[in-house]
Amino acid sequence: MANIALERTVLASIAIASDHAGFEYKSVLKSYLESKGITVEDFGTDTGAPVDYPEFVRAAARSVVKGQHHLGIIVGGSGNEAIVANRLRGIRCAVVWNEQTARLAKEHGDCNMIAIGQRQMSEAVAVAVVEAWLTAEFKGGRHQRRIDRIDE
C-alpha cells in the first residue's frame, strides 16, 4: 500500500458505483474512504446479484459532471465499465490496474474518475490504487494541452 497520506487531498466527496462483479471491492473502498474522512455517495449496485452496469456507472459519472462530486470510482469485474463514463462530456475515466497507472491517470490525464477491475487485482492493491490516484497531482503543462485537444 502507498505510504502517502490522504490528508493532502482535499475532496468534497466521491461518487462510487459498481456492478455485481465489483460489489465486494466497492464496499471495501467505500469503507476505506469513509475511514479517511471522505464523503462517499454509493450509486449501486447494492448486492452481488447480476445487473447491467451502465445505469450505475452513468449515474455516478453524471454526478461528477454536474459537480455534485469531485471525483468518481467505478468497480467492475474488468474495469472496462469505464466505457460508459467516458461517453459523458467532461469525464476522463482511466482503467487502472496498479499504483503507477493510477498515479499517471491523475498526473498526466487529470482523470476525474477511475475504473478498477475486481477480478484483476487483490483487495490490497485496489486500496493502494485508490490512494495513489487520490494523492497524485495533475502536472499541467504539455498534459493540459493534450486534455484541451481531447475536449475540442
C-alpha positions, 0 to 999 in steps of 0.5 A: 500500500502507498505510504502517502497520506490522504490528508493532502487531498482535499475532496468534497466527496466521491461518487462510487458505483459498481456492478455485481462483479465489483460489489465486494471491492466497492464496499471495501473502498467505500469503507476505506474512504469513509475511514479517511474522512471522505464523503462517499455517495454509493450509486449501486449496485447494492448486492452481488446479484447480476445487473447491467452496469451502465445505469450505475456507472452513468449515474455516478459519472453524471454526478461528477459532471454536474459537480455534485462530486469531485471525483468518481470510482467505478468497480467492475469485474474488468474495469472496462465499465469505464466505457460508459463514463467516458461517453459523458462530456467532461469525464476522463475515466482511466482503467487502472490496474496498479499504483503507477497507472493510477498515479499517471491517470491523475498526473498526466490525464487529470482523470476525474474518475477511475475504473478498477477491475475486481477480478484483476487485482487483490483487495490490497492493491485496489486500496493502494490504487485508490490512494495513489490516484487520490494523492497524485497531482495533475502536472499541467503543462504539455498534459493540459494541452493534450486534455484541451485537444481531447475536449475540442 
